Amino acid sequence: MAERLDDDRITAALDDLPGWSRDGDAIERTFEFADFVAAFGFMASCAIVAESMNHHPEWSNVYRTVTVRLSTHDAGGLTELDIDLAQRMNELADRHT
């Protein structure tokens, strides 16, 4: 099981994660794309990465907007898995904009 991060590590990680913010035991971000196809392409790319990490986001999509919430439920909060997936999502978002 992944180890839960302390508040200092979470704060430091968020400094390096543009667009992400903390909400209790999770981090969240809303991504905006040019259109539905770009948003869906982003989600498809993220799904492949998430599956390879065995770490799956809570997310929703409405037209060109994708809202993501990350937390490691087994650990009861944020872990390096969440930070790593958020970083990958930021990278993938840049490719789909």
N, C-alpha and C positions, 0 to 999 in steps of 0.2 A: 504494500500500500504506500502511496505517496505521502510524504510528510507535510503537515500543515505549516504554512509560512507565518512568521510573527509580523506584527504591525510594521516594524522598521523595514523589513525586507519587502513587504507589500508596497509601502510608500516609495522606496527606492525603485522598485520595478515600474511603478506607474509613472515615474519621472521619465522613463525610457519608452513609454507606450503612449504615443500621441493619440488623443481621442478617447482613451479609456478612463473610466472613473470607478471608484469603489462604491459598492452598495452593500453594506453589511459584510457577509461572507462570500461575496461574489464581485466580479468586475464586469462592467457593461460598456458597450459602445453601439452607436447607431451609425451605419454606413449608408451613404447616399451615392447612387450611381446614375448614369445618364438615362437609363431606361430599364425595363423589366429584364430584357435579355442580359444586360451587363450584370444586374443584381443576381440573376439566376446562375450565370456563369461563375460569379464569385462564390456562390453557395456550393456549386458542384465542385469547384476546386478545393474549397475548405473541407468538404465532406471527405474527399480522398485523403487529405492530410489528417483530419480528425480520426478517420478509421485506422490509418497507419499508426497513430499514437494511442489508439484505443481510448480516446478521450473525446467525448461528443458534446457539442454546445447545446444550450437551450437557445433557440433562435426563432425569429419570425420574419416573414417577408410580406410587404405590401407594396406592390408595383415596383418602384425603384429603391425602396428603403429596406435595409436588412438590420434588424435589431438583435444583438447577441448578448448573452449573459453566460459567464463562465464561472464555475465552481466545481470543486472535486467533492462530490457527495459522500464518497466513501471516507474521506478525511474530515468531513464536516467543515470545509472552508477552502481557502485558496492554497494551491500548491504550485510547484514549478511547472506542472503540466498546464495549468491555466495560463501562466505567464508565457510559456513557450508557444501555446496555441494562439494566444493574442498576438504575439510577435509575428507568427506566420500569417495570421489573418490580415494584419496591417500590410505585410509584403504582398499578399495576394490581392488586396484591395487596390494597391497601386497599379497592378497589372490590368485591372478591369475598369479603370477610370479613363 
